Amino acid sequence: MGLRVNILHLRTFYAIALDGSINQAARRMNVSQSTLSKQLKAFESRHKVTLFTGRTPPLKLTSRGEALLMQVQRVFAGLDEIDQALGEDVDSDQIYLRIGSDTPPLAARLAHDLKQVYHRLNLTLRIENARDTFENLRLGQTDMAIVMNPPVHAQFHYVPVMEDSLMAALPRDHPLASAEYFDIGDLAGETLLLRESSSRTRQALERMLLDQGVIPADQQEMNTRETIREGIALGMGVSFFFSLECPPDTRIVYRPIRSALPIPAVAIYLLFPSEKRTQALMRRAADLVRAWKATEIGPDGQGNVTASSLAGVVATAHSIEPAISFEARRVFTDDPR
């Protein structure tokens, strides 16, 4: 009779194969790197196989490793189905979930919707820029993430949420605030308030200005959305946000951008580890974001939304009625791979 497979060894192999790194897999599993290395070595020695071509990341699977990975994926998918059959959907136990996002309104909406399903859900929301949000998920510091334009990685399952585009933000008493649109050329006479250099919003904005050949009269870096909004309200300058980042504020008006070239847009995705894609909680989260409805809407001249089935997304996050020009729209595409 052959050797029986150790399920712990299979989990170790699966985690390392998905992450492409022993160190990253150890962080995500909350164990030491040495422990994971010993388990992998024991697995290979026990069955006299070599599963990776080396130990320097990114790790590459041998032909035996690739074949085993396909089988292991089926094994753990089957285990998840067994969990569900035994009542994983029943909200009888405390469930802990860490959600990361660079888009607070959508993170709040997902948290709200999940709480309606899992009443004993214990949630932690972590809001950072897109780069850090993805990195936190990659390192296992969050369980799922809603993020703009995420990098493509086989480690994760991607669920498209929507697309969003840039809007101009001006002080309500600004001379251009009464216009229906903000002409991008007018930025040449304005002070531009910017996020940090790693911000996706700033990167999209800088690409747009480069393409348009527009140079602001001055620019100031203010790091966070909240600080920039306060700066705008105080008359320090103007800025740009994606429409989901435009909470109601009587001191600020938001206007769509008029430009000869396309306005930058981002695709927003829900991500979670591929190995968890069949788990009930992850599947329910994916179903919830797919159910969100987005209607493309133009401004009413006052920077207000006139009708949108996604108005509740912003209202949930800010606990007041939305008063923004909303241009988010649904993306009907598959994973960005």
TIVEXDO-417092 format. One record per atom (N, C-alpha, C): residue in one letter; x, y, z. Coordinates in pm, whole numbers, plus 50000, padded with zeros to 5 digits. Atoms other than C-alpha are relative to their C-alpha. Layout:
residues N
aXYZ...
//
This chain:
residues 337
m500854988050000m500005000050000m500885012550000g499204987950011g501355034549902g499875009050120l500044990249891l502025063550133l498745008649991r501144991249996r499015083350242r500475014549995v499644985950014v499055120250155v499615007650126n500254991549883n499335144450447n499285012749952i500794988550045i496625171050406i500715013250031l499244987949967l498855196650581l501055002849894h499014998450106h501545190450321h499355005349872l500714995350118l498985195650045l499675014950012r500324985849980r497895228850195r501265008549986t498744992850012t501525239550221t500395001849854f499674999350142f502215231049860f499085009549925y501004991850069y499005247749743y500255014950024a499774986049966a499735280249925a501265005449932i498744995550060i503325282249800i499865000949848a500184999950146a502305273849442a499205012349956l500814988450036l499675301449439l500765012950020d499284987649971d501945327749594d501305001249922g498724999550069g505105318149409g501145003750092s498994996249901s507025324649729s499694993450134i500205005949868i507515306050055i499755010950104n500134989149904n507875338850243n498595006149996q501334994150013q504635353450105q498924990450049a500985009949955a502725321250166a500004998950152a499915000849854a504015320050524a499305011850066r500674988249944r502845355550590r498494998749990r501445001150020r499425348650445r499394989550092m500505010849915m499065316550649m500295002450148n499664996449862n500415333650962n500844989350068v499045009449944v503215308351012v501395004949963s498644995750031s506995311751003s500454994349866q499475004750127q508905308250678q500724986650017s499275012549977s511065280850828s499044988250016t500995010849983t507975260650925t499484995449864l500535003550132l506615262150572l501074993149915s498905006350075s510025253650422s500194985450043k499855013749949k510315222950647k498864991049953q501135008050044q506815211450554q500114996449852l499835002650143l507545214950183l501104989549978k498905009550012k510845196550220k499574986050041a500495013049953a509145168750417a499074993649897f500945004850102f506445165750149f500784994149881e499235004750116e508985162749865e500824987550035s499195011549959s511185138550061s499144987650018r500895011349972r508275116550168r499584992949872h500515006050124h507075111649810h501064999649890k498875000550093k510505114849644k499685007249868v500314991750118v509405142849408v500625013850019t499594985949998t510655177449318t498875008249939l501194992750043l507755201849294l500315013949946f499584986850048f509615234649234f501424999149946t498685000550062t512665241649019t501085006050089g499034993949909g514345261249300g499275005950118r500614993849882r513685281449613r500065015349993t499944985450016t514235316549474t498725005049934p501244995050059p510995335849413p500275008649876p501245007849998p509095336549194p500264985349971l499795014350015l509045298949235l499264994849877k500605006150119k508355278548923k499784985250026l500355014149981l506615245048927l500714991249898t499545010350093t508195214148775t498784994149931s501135006650067s506055192948543s499184991950100r500715007349895r505215171048844r499205009650087g500694990049919g504315202149042g498775005549932e501164994950075e502015215348767e498864989950001a501045010449999a500185182148749a499354998950137l500535001049864l499835180849127l499115012050032l500794988149971l498535216649143l498594998549946m501335001950057m495645208148911m499174990450085q500725009649916q494725178349130q499645006050136v500244993949869v495065198149454v498875010249994q501094990350015q492785225449324q498664993050005r501255007549996r490095199449269r499714994750140v500185005349864v490685184749615v499415010750092f500464989649908f490225217749798f498665005849958a501344996050043a487265227449583a498974990250055g500905010149944g485685194749693g499815001650150l500104997749856l486465202050059l499095011850030d500864988549980d484785235850028d498534996349978e501375004350025e481695219349881e499474991850118i500405007749882i481625195550178i499665009450115d500284990049896d481845225250417d498635006249980q501294993550029q478885241250243q498854990350025a501045010049979a476895208950251a499734997750147l500155002049856l477515206850625l499505012550072g500654988449939g476045241250678g500855012150019e499164988149984e478755267350628e499195012849982d500814988250023d476015291150509d499175003850122v500804997049882v474245288650844v500765009850090d499344989449923d475015319951047d499954996750149s500065004549862s475535300751369s501275003450078d498734997249935d479165309351440d500475014149964q499404987150028q481085341651463q500914998849878i499185000050121i482665349451125i500825012849999y499114988450004y485645372551093y500415002549855l499654996650138l486315390950768l500705013549997r499234987750015r488915417150677r499895004549853i500184994850135i488045438650374i500935012049981g499164988650035g490565461850213g499455006849876s500484992950118s489765488749959s500665013649986d499604986250025d490865520849796d498785008449964t501244993350036t487205529949736t499014998650116p500815001449878p485445536350071p498514997449978p501435002650015p481835538149940p499674985549965l500275013850039l482045503849778l500334990350112a499665008549885a483785488550079a498885000450103a501094998749904a481045502250304a498754992849951r501185006750055r478335489350071r500134984850013l499815014549988l479845454350064l499884995650145a500105003349857a480195454450443a498534999850043h501424999149967h476565465250476h499234988049947d500755011050061d475265438750235d500354986650063l499615012649936l477285410750394l499404998750140k500605000449867k475985420150739k498524996349995q501405003750013q472445415950610q499844984949984v500035014550021v473315379750524v500564992650121y499325006449888y475705370650806y499905009350122h500274990749890h474335387051121h501084999850107r498945000949901r477225375051336r501385003049940l498754996750068l479845387651091l500745011150076n499144990149935n482715406151260n500935005749893l499334994050115l484095430651003l501095009750040t498984989749991t487255450950972t500205005749860l499764993250127l487545476550690l501335007250007r498684993750005r491005488450588r500075008149870i500004991450117i491105518450351i501405005849978e498704994650038e494365526750173e500005002349849n499964998150144n495535535449823n500014986349931a500155012550074a495245509449547a501214990950015r498795008149990r498865498049565r500084992850134d499905006149867d498805492049942d498854990350025t501135009049985t495345476349926t500304986449937f499645012650066f496565450349677f501104992850076e498895006149927e499765444449874e499514993550129n500545005849877n497805438750196n499294986849973l500685012550036l495695412450022l501034989349964r498975009550042r498765396049869r500744994050119l499275004649882l500405393550210l499084993350102g500935006649909g497275378950370g499555008650116q500424991149892q496605409650585q498545004049987t501444998750018t493095412050439t499514987349930d500585012050059d490715384950315d499465002349859m500494996350132m489245403050016m500225015049983a499754985850025a489625436849849a499175004849883i500604993250114i487775461049626i501015010749959v498884991550036v490415479249426v499935004049852m499964994950136m490895500349114m501204994349923n498945004650090n492925485848824n501044991150071p499035008449927p494495457649028p500964993049905p499105008250080p497575439448898p499394986249977v500525013450032v496845405848736v500934989650063h499205010149932h497985376148943h499154987350012a500745012649996a496975339548922a499574996250140q500345003049861q496795339049302q498585004250034f501284994149963f493515358549294f498904997449898h501215000550083h489995355249161h499475014349989y500424986250027y488685387449002y498525000349962v501414998050032v485035398348999v499825014649959p500174986150043p484325429748789p498845006650073v501044992649928v482345455948980v499445011049913m500454989050085m482185487448768m501195007749948e498994990950051e484105513948581e499675013950053d500214986649946d484595549248712d500935009749928s499204990150071s485935581448560s500235012350086l499614988249923l487535613548682l498975011249991m500814988049992m485545644148791m500865011350055a499304988449946a486775679348861a499305004750127a500544994949873a486315693349214a500485014350020l499684985849986l486155730949271l499305005850123p500734993049893p485265754649557p498675005149945r501324995950048r481575763649535r499985014449950d499984986050044d482425800649497d501045002749891h499014998450107h485005794449221h499325005849876p500614994250120p484385814648901p499534989649898l500395010350096l484135782148701l498974990250057a500915009449934a481795764948948a498614999949936s501344999350060s478685776348761s499944993649862a499985006450131a479785760048436a499504985750009e500515013750000e478235727048334e501144989949999y498835008850008y481645711848260y501255007750040f498694993949975f485235718148360f500884997249879d499125001550116d487375724348052d501414997650050i498705003849948i490695707148112i501055010849972g499064989350031g492525736347947g500025011050104d500074989649897d491365759248229d500934997250117l499105003549891l493705740748463l501325007849992a498764992350018a496565761448319a500025012550088g500064988249915g495375790248535g499674996850145e500425004349868e494735769948852e501124993250079t499145008049913t496565755049150t499384986250013l500485013849996l496245717149137l500444993450130l499715007349876l496015697749465l500064985249967l499715013750042l497465662849430l500094990250116r499755011149908r497475629249609r501484996549998e498625004849999e500725610649686e500324993649866s499575004650133s502765598349388s499534985949967s500425013850025s501645561949431s498494998849977s501465000350015s497945571449407s499614997449855r500505002750133r496085556849108r499305012449942t500664987850046t494055588949091t501035009849944r498964990850047r497195609949060r500644994949871q499385005550120q498725586448804q499125001849877a500934998150111a495605587848587a499935014749960l500074985750026l495455625548620l501255004949926e498764995650063e499105630548529e500114995049857r500005004950139r498735608548221r499095008649913m500944991850076m495715629048113m500625013649968l499424986850022l497545662248158l501154999349900l498905001650095l500575649147969l499464998449859d500615002050133d498385637347681d499415012949946q500664987650041q496565670647676q500985011549985g499024989150005g499725691447707g499635011550091v500454989749906v498255710248004v500935000250121i499154998349882i500495724148281i499305009450098p500664991249902p498825737748598p500905011950035a499234988349958a499865772248718a500874996750122d499265004249882d500965755949044d499414986850045q500545012349945q500565723049226q500544997550140q499665002949862q500605711549587q499594985650031e500315013749961e500765676049725e499424999950140m500705000149871m498325669250010m499694986050051n499975013849953n498455631250035n498654992950007t501255007449982t494895621850135t498825007149935r501224994450058r491465626749980r499395010550093e500654991149903e490175642750299e500715013450009t499244987649992t492975668250316t499805008349874i500224992850126i492535677249950i498635006349997r501354994249999r488795682249994r499955012350090e499974988349912e489465705650286e500745011649932g499274989750073g492015724250073g499145006649894i500914994550101i489465728249794i498975009250066a501034992149930a486825740650038a500555013450049l499374987649953l489295766750168l500485008849886g499614992050114g489975779049818g501474999049962m498575001350030m493555766249795m500274995349858g499815004750135g493015751049453g498874990749958v500985009550052v491125725149249v500664986349995s499445013550010s491545687849215s499064991249921f500785009750076f490165656549054f499864987350082f500285012549931f488545625649201f499234991049905f500945008850066f486945594749061f498645002150066s501324995649952s483195599449098s499584993450131l500345006649874l482895573949380l500715006350120e499264993549894e485325595349580e499505014250024c500554986549991c483055625949568c498825000450097p501124999849904p481005626649890p499335013750001p500704987149994p478395653749939p500735009950091d499374989349922d479915686550060d499505013249944t500604987650049t478085719750035t501055010449960r498944990450032r481445737750002r500654997149866i499295004650120i482495718749689i498994996349892v500795004950113v481025712849343v500864990649917y499315009650085y481935683749117y499455001149859r500404998250139r481875687248741r500674989749910p499375008750100p482435663248452p501035008049920i498914993550070i485535670948248i499705000349850r500114998950146r485385684047892r501405000149942s498665001650055s488345673647682s499914994449859a499975005250137a489275666147323a500394985349999l499575013949989l490735632947439l499174992850106p500795007549901p489075604947639p500445003050143i499734997849859i488805610548013i500434986750063p499555012649938p490745584848220p498914993150080a500965008249925a488655556648359a500764988450063v499415011549933v489445528148595v498964989050012a500865011649975a488015493248629a500184995850146i499975003749858i487115483348984i499614985350012y500225014349984y487285446849091y499924996250147l499945007149872l486515425549393l501004988649981l498995010550006l489485402549460l500004991850127f499715008649885f490035373049688f500844988249950p499135010950042p492415343149686p499264989549917s500625010050088s491695318349407s499644987350075e500255012349925e491875289749656e498715000850082k501224998249920k488855304549837k498785003049915r501084995650087r486675311049533r498724991750015t501205008349981t484305282249617t499445000950142q500524998549863q483895291849984q498725008249999a501324993750001a480375302850068a500085015150020l499914985649973l481365336950208l500545007549879m499434993450117m483475345549902m499004999949884r500995000750107r480815333449661r498855009750024r501094990749969r478185353849844r500445014549974a499494986550026a480375385149828a500025002749850a499984998350146a480855379749454a498595002049945d501394998750046d477105375249404d499445013950035l500514987049957l476395407249598l500505011349909v499504989150084v478675429349391v499504998649857r500585001750134r477365414049068r498585005349995a501394995549994a473875423849183a499885015250005w500064985449998w474795460449223w499685005049860k500384994550129k473205480448945k500555014249989a499464986650023a474905511048798a499345005949876t500614993150111t473205536148573t500865012049964e499184988850042e475245560548367e499165012650000i500794988149978i474075595448457i500845012349973g499324987350019g474985630648354g499635009450113p500284990349893p475045660848586p498725007649973d501234992250019d471925681348644d500275015050001g499644985949999g473835714148641g500355005250137q499714995849862q474105715949019q500974990450068g499115010049940g476475686849071g499244989650079n500825009349925n473595665149195n499634987949916v500525011850067v472495630149110v498495001349990t501454999350015t468985629548966t499344986450020a500525013549979a468515591748969a501144990349980s498985010450017s470785562249022s499734988750096s500195011549912s470355527349153s501244997550085l498815001149916l473885531049295l500095011650098a499964988949905a472995562149492a500194994950142g499875005849867g472725539649795g501424996350037v498615003349971v476385530349759v500655011650075v499404988449937v477475565649842v499275003650129a500764996749881a474645571250089a500384991050117t499595009449894t475655540050282t501305004450063a498674996349950a479225552550311a499995012950078h499964986749939h478385588150410h498805003150089s501174998949911s475065582950593s499145012349973i500874989050039i473435611650406i499664998149853e500385001450139e471715615850070e501135004549910p498914996350089p474195616749782p499675012749923a500184987850078a474685649749600a501225001949911i498834999650086i477305642149340i499614996849857s500165004250139s477585638948966s500604986249989f499595014049993f477825601548925f500094994349860e499825005350134e479275585448615e500524985749999a499545014049997a480115550148729a499104991549913r500815008950084r478965523048495r500524985850012r499695014249984r478915485448494r500994995349894v499085005950096v481735466048329v499584985549978f500435013750028f480595434448155f501164992449937t498835007250048t484015418548119t500354989050098d499565010849913d485615387448260d501225004450077d498794997149924d488685385248478d501025007249911p499044992450080p491465409248367p501264992049974r498825008550019r493745380648273r500184996849853
//
